[in-house]
């Protein structure tokens, strides 16, 4: 495990302890946050094939890198505000790895979309405004 002491940077943005999310997952996450797999907890060794997992793990890594430098309660807040929320979703029975086992990757089902017909939505307005909501056809 790398030295957790924050680097001195002379006012510049501190360097990440891990160079990328892959290093953080392989060298920190899977070693530190172990769960008995199967049933309630799922993991896919090919986690990088799951877009949601990439997004959630990257968010966890970015927050971890920032909060490890805060000292005092930084890491406790990271657990409470980030890991404790993401872990049950990420590893949960209906999370991104729900079809996988640690030894077998199964491609996740992708939701089908149909292109929005031209003119169906009003253009030039922000999504979520009252004028957009009334412009959507049933």
QUIPEPE-V310605 format. One line per field, one symbol per residue. ss: DSSP state (A for helix, B for strand, O for the rest). phi: phi as a letter, one per 40 degrees, with the letter a starting at -180 (. if undefined). burial: b if it has 9 or more other ideal C-beta (glycine too) atoms within 8 Angstrom, else e. A space follows every 10 residues. Layout:
ss->???
phi->???
burial->???
//
This chain:
ss->OOOOOOOOOO OOOOOOOOOO AAAAAAAAAA AAOOOOOBOO BOOOOOAAAO AAAAAAAAAA AAAAAAAOOO OOOAAAAAAA AAAAAAAAAA AOOOOOOOOO BOOBOOOOOO OOOOOOOOOO OOOOOOOOOA AAAAAOOO
phi->.cccccccbg gcdccccbca cccccccbdc ccbcbcchgc bbabcbdccb dccdcccccc cdcccccccc gfbdcccccc cbccccdccc cccbccbdcc bcbacbdccb ccbbdccdgc bccgbccgcd cccccccc
burial->eeeeeeeeee eeeeeeebee bebbbebbbb eeeeeeeeee bbbbeebeeb eebbebbbbb bebbbebbbb eeebbebbbe ebbbebbbbb bbeebbbbeb eeeeeeeeee eeeeeeeeee eeeebeeeee ebeebeee
//
